[in-house]
Amino acid sequence: MTQFLEWDDKPKHTYISFASDETGFLGAVVVDVVDPDPAVALRMVDTLGLNPGGQAALVVIRAGDFPTNVLLTRDKLFAAGAKRLGDMEDSEREKVEDAVAMICQQCNVGHDA
């Protein structure tokens, strides 16, 4: 994930990371949607045909950090400057964890590509 910013007037996007218990990380998508209801961003990913299924973790990020509307691999995320939660300082990780909205794998069933 990228740096989490407090709500302000700067442009934002929603970062969605997908994973399953069976295979782990499935990819991530950044969409130009910010809504208090995480299902709105997930529906956008569905509309784009980019939802690989699995559990979804959503967090609001600064616009421009990552390409939008494409399924990103782990390598592409790291090349763009993403950090794993485990690699973050405690205070940064806590901010991200507090801001993440989760959609369980069963709730995302039917969206599998």
N, C-alpha and C positions, 0 to 999 in steps of 0.2 A: 504494500500500500504506500501511498504517498503521504506527504505531510497533511495533517488535519488542521483546518483553519476554523476559527470561531466564525459564527455568522456575521457577515458584514456586507457591504455593498459590492464587493468584488464578484466577478462572474464565477459560477460554480458548475460542476458536473457531478454525476453520480458514478462511482466506481463500483462494479459488481464482480465479485470473485465467486467462481463456481467450483465445488469440490464434491466428491462422493466418498463414502466410507470404503467402497471397494477399490477405487482407482486413484483417490487423492485429487490433486488439482486438475481441473478440467479446462481452465482458461478464465479470462477476465474480459469484461467489456466496460468501456466508459461511454456514457450517454449524456447528451446535453439536456438532461431533465433533472430538476430538483423539486421534490415534492415531499411534504411530511409523511405521505403514505408511500412506503417503499414499493408497493405493488405497482405504482404508476411507472417507475423506472423499469421494473421487471417486464411489464407489458410492452414497453418500448423495445426492449431486447427481443421479446417474442415476435413483435411486428417485423423487426429486422431479420428474423430467422437466425439469431445468433445465440440462443439459449441452449447450452449443452446439457441442461438438466442438473441434477444434484442439489446440494444445499447451496444457498446463495447468501453471501455476506455483502451488504450494501453500506457505503459510506460516502458522504459528500466530500469532494476534493476541489482544489483550485482548478479552474478551467485552464487548459493549455498544457498540463503536465504530461498527458498521454494522448495518443490518437483516439478519436472517437468513432463509434459505430463499426468496430471491427473486433473479432475475437482475438485477444492477445495471448500469446504463449508466455510461459515463465521467462524464457530468454528475452523476448521483446520487452517485457515489463522491467526486467533488471537493466537492460540496455537503456531504457528511458529514465532510469533513476529510482525505480521502486525499491522499497525495503521490505524484508520479511518482518512480521511482528516480533519474532524472536531476536532480530538484530537491532531493534530499536532500544533506546534508553527507556527506563521504566516510566518516566513522566510522559514521554511521547506515546509509548504503547498504551498507557492508561487512557489518554485522550482519545486515541483511535478506538480502543475497546468500548469506551463509554458511548461513542458515536455510532457504532455499527448496529445496523438492523439486520436480523437474521430471518431467512425464510427456509424452513426445514426442507429436506430432500423430498419427503412425502407431499408437501404442499406445492412443490415445484414439478411433481409428476405430471406428465402430459405435455410438458414443454420440451422434453428430450428431443434433440436433433436427430 
